[in-house]
Every structure is written in C-alpha cells, then in structure tokens.
Amino acid sequence: MAQQQRIVVVTGGASGIGAACAEVLAQDGWKVVVADINLAQAQQVAQRIGGVAWEIDVASDASVAQAAAGIESEVGPVYGLVNSAGIIQQPLPPHELGMDAFDRVQQIDFRGTYVACREFARAMLARKAGSIVNISSVAGSRSMRLHSYSPAKAAVINMTQCLAAEWGANWVRVNAVAPGYTLTPALEGAIARGERQVDGALANSPLPRLVQPTEIANGVAFLLSDRASAITGINVPIDCGWLSGTTWDMYGGLPHTNQ
Ligand SMILES: NC(=O)c1ccc[n+]([C@@H]2O[C@H](COP(=O)([O-])OP(=O)(O)OC[C@H]3O[C@@H](n4cnc5c(N)ncnc54)[C@H](O)[C@@H]3O)[C@@H](O)[C@H]2O)c1
C-alpha cells in the first residue's frame, strides 16, 4: 500500500523563503499548506505546486489556533511545520525606532513563531510525531543596527532549543535554519530603499554572493525529513559563510577582497 502523503504547513509561504520551501517540499512529496496573511499570493503559490492555501495571521493567537484546527480537520494530520512568516525593520538607532515598530517585529518574528509552534504542536504531541523548522537569521547571532529584529531572532534560536528539549519525549523535533542575506522580495525592497549595503555583506562572505531562497529551502527540507531523525534543537546557518567571515577585517579582509 502506498504511504500516505505527509502534510506540512509553511507560514509565510506566499513569498521569498517560505515560497521556496513550499516548492522544494512539494517536489519532495509533501502535501503543502501555504499559510500566509496574504491569501491571494498564497493561492498563487499553492496552485503552482499543487498545494492548499490557508489564511493565517501569526500576530493573532485566535487566527493561528483557528488555522491549526481548521487544517487538521479539512486537510488532515499535520506532521511538519515551517515558520517563515516574518517582517524586517528599518535600521535605526533606538531613540529613533518607534516602540510600535519594535513591538510589531517582536509580535510577528518571535511571538508569532512561538504561537505557531504551540498551536500546531498540540496534535503532533498527541500523535507523538512531528517535525518543526523555524526560520531564524544570522542576525540572531551578531549585533547589528536592528534593535528589535536581531534580539527577536536570537530568541527564536533559543526558543528552538527550549521547545526541542520540551517535546523530544513526544518524538517532535524542533530545529532552526538561519539564513544569511537571501535574495527575496523583503531583502530586495530593503536594498532598493538604501537600508541594506550589499557590498559590505559580500566583503564578509567567504562565498562572495547572496544566498538564493532555494538554498535555504534545501536545508529546511533536510531538517524536516526523516534524514535528520536524530537532529533536534540545532540552528543551521545557510549564509555563504558570512558568520565565519565577519572577523577578517583586522587581517586585511577575506582573500577575495584582495584579488
Ligand atoms: N531574506 C533574507 O535575507 C532573510 C535573512 C534572514 C532571515 N530571514 C527570515 O526569513 C523569513 C522569510 O523572509 P523573506 O525574506 O522570505 O520575506 P518575504 O517578505 O519575501 O516573505 C515573508 C512572508 O511572510 C508573510 N507574513 C508577514 N507577516 C505575516 C503575518 N503576520 N502572518 C502570516 N504571514 C505573514 C508575508 O505576507 C510574506 O508572504 C523571515 O522570518 C525573515 O526574517 C530572511
């Protein structure tokens, strides 16, 4: 008898990294629920990959709880969850960054990831089977002028360990992928507004280029799958080596900057 298709929910699946995850996971044989606040765009992605679109606002506890219950009853038992819904922020010093903007980033990027884990894990824990991948960021491991986003992503990395330790006994794995600078509509918009300097990122990257969304999705697909069956609580940077390259300025920079 053919094995039943596993169901995975991808929040933020309508764009960028989430859309790439939806595509790669569909290619890998998952039934993908593209869950996003932008339902029209989620429908386009779902249509392209043969998946299902679902409206969700991770900033609303009620919306996440409704989506989790609705997907379970209308689509089927959810085995996988990818938390890619997120927003970025303007690089501003603290006295210029409004507290509303600060709170919004915390609410979506940190709290929203937590609430989605909490609500979708309920049924996974009951079934004693599940795999979650949170999209963190290299920003969670370095300081930068993103005084809400960077701590929010550090919290996602730590939360991933907390939840992995909590839920391992029920055979639910929780991991994170930390993208480096990845060519998505969010980053392209920030570059166009002059809020990100790509030359600086490339100078610090051992592989001197930006990351493609599919390269993040490939890592997510691995961690989500049974190939990673003994892996839980880790955070995997996929960053063209950026985290390893940021300390070379004392020594004249990375080799490719001197060629
Ligand atoms: N692009 C990068 O360089 C980069 C680097 C590190 C981490 N990340 C992280 O990757 C994730 C995806 O980013 P991206 O670059 O693909 O951005 P994106 O803007 O292309 O996609 C984000 C998606 O999240 C959805 N979304 C936003 N708020 C939501 C909400 N409240 N509820 C449900 N959906 C919501 C958007 O509609 C959009 O479809 C984010 O968590 C981001 O912080 C991105």
Ligand as a Chemical Component Dictionary entry (heavy atoms), coordinates in Angstrom:
data_LIG
# 
_chem_comp.id                   LIG 
_chem_comp.type                 NON-POLYMER 
_chem_comp.pdbx_formal_charge   0 
_chem_comp.three_letter_code    LIG 
# 
loop_
_chem_comp_atom.comp_id 
_chem_comp_atom.atom_id 
_chem_comp_atom.alt_atom_id 
_chem_comp_atom.type_symbol 
_chem_comp_atom.charge 
_chem_comp_atom.model_Cartn_x 
_chem_comp_atom.model_Cartn_y 
_chem_comp_atom.model_Cartn_z 
_chem_comp_atom.pdbx_ordinal 
LIG N1  N1  N 0  15.716 37.481 3.075  1  
LIG C1  C1  C 0  16.701 37.442 3.957  2  
LIG O1  O1  O 0  17.817 37.893 3.680  3  
LIG C2  C2  C 0  16.491 36.827 5.321  4  
LIG C3  C3  C 0  17.617 36.641 6.130  5  
LIG C4  C4  C 0  17.452 36.060 7.369  6  
LIG C5  C5  C 0  16.207 35.670 7.805  7  
LIG N2  N2  N 1  15.115 35.864 7.005  8  
LIG C6  C6  C 0  13.815 35.443 7.520  9  
LIG O2  O2  O 0  13.169 34.604 6.594  10 
LIG C7  C7  C 0  11.758 34.713 6.766  11 
LIG C8  C8  C 0  11.094 34.992 5.420  12 
LIG O3  O3  O 0  11.598 36.216 4.927  13 
LIG P1  P1  P 0  11.596 36.586 3.377  14 
LIG O4  O4  O 0  12.863 37.309 3.113  15 
LIG O5  O5  O -1 11.230 35.399 2.575  16 
LIG O6  O6  O 0  10.421 37.672 3.381  17 
LIG P2  P2  P 0  9.159  37.887 2.400  18 
LIG O7  O7  O 0  8.627  39.242 2.748  19 
LIG O8  O8  O 0  9.530  37.598 0.991  20 
LIG O9  O9  O 0  8.129  36.781 2.904  21 
LIG C9  C9  C 0  7.546  36.847 4.173  22 
LIG C10 C10 C 0  6.130  36.301 4.104  23 
LIG O10 O10 O 0  5.572  36.362 5.430  24 
LIG C11 C11 C 0  4.219  36.812 5.329  25 
LIG N3  N3  N 0  3.802  37.432 6.584  26 
LIG C12 C12 C 0  4.200  38.614 7.100  27 
LIG N4  N4  N 0  3.553  38.869 8.241  28 
LIG C13 C13 C 0  2.719  37.819 8.458  29 
LIG C14 C14 C 0  1.779  37.504 9.481  30 
LIG N5  N5  N 0  1.546  38.343 10.493 31 
LIG N6  N6  N 0  1.121  36.333 9.400  32 
LIG C15 C15 C 0  1.330  35.480 8.355  33 
LIG N7  N7  N 0  2.189  35.738 7.355  34 
LIG C16 C16 C 0  2.884  36.900 7.410  35 
LIG C17 C17 C 0  4.244  37.802 4.182  36 
LIG O11 O11 O 0  2.938  38.026 3.647  37 
LIG C18 C18 C 0  5.188  37.119 3.203  38 
LIG O12 O12 O 0  4.479  36.263 2.320  39 
LIG C19 C19 C 0  11.532 35.817 7.800  40 
LIG O13 O13 O 0  11.346 35.243 9.078  41 
LIG C20 C20 C 0  12.838 36.576 7.762  42 
LIG O14 O14 O 0  13.112 37.234 8.981  43 
LIG C21 C21 C 0  15.228 36.435 5.771  44 
# 
loop_
_chem_comp_bond.comp_id 
_chem_comp_bond.atom_id_1 
_chem_comp_bond.atom_id_2 
_chem_comp_bond.value_order 
_chem_comp_bond.pdbx_ordinal 
LIG N1  C1  SING 1  
LIG C1  O1  DOUB 2  
LIG C1  C2  SING 3  
LIG C2  C3  SING 4  
LIG C2  C21 DOUB 5  
LIG C3  C4  DOUB 6  
LIG C4  C5  SING 7  
LIG C5  N2  DOUB 8  
LIG N2  C6  SING 9  
LIG N2  C21 SING 10 
LIG C6  O2  SING 11 
LIG C6  C20 SING 12 
LIG O2  C7  SING 13 
LIG C7  C8  SING 14 
LIG C7  C19 SING 15 
LIG C8  O3  SING 16 
LIG O3  P1  SING 17 
LIG P1  O4  DOUB 18 
LIG P1  O5  SING 19 
LIG P1  O6  SING 20 
LIG O6  P2  SING 21 
LIG P2  O7  DOUB 22 
LIG P2  O8  SING 23 
LIG P2  O9  SING 24 
LIG O9  C9  SING 25 
LIG C9  C10 SING 26 
LIG C10 O10 SING 27 
LIG C10 C18 SING 28 
LIG O10 C11 SING 29 
LIG C11 N3  SING 30 
LIG C11 C17 SING 31 
LIG N3  C12 SING 32 
LIG N3  C16 SING 33 
LIG C12 N4  DOUB 34 
LIG N4  C13 SING 35 
LIG C13 C14 SING 36 
LIG C13 C16 DOUB 37 
LIG C14 N5  SING 38 
LIG C14 N6  DOUB 39 
LIG N6  C15 SING 40 
LIG C15 N7  DOUB 41 
LIG N7  C16 SING 42 
LIG C17 O11 SING 43 
LIG C17 C18 SING 44 
LIG C18 O12 SING 45 
LIG C19 O13 SING 46 
LIG C19 C20 SING 47 
LIG C20 O14 SING 48 
# 
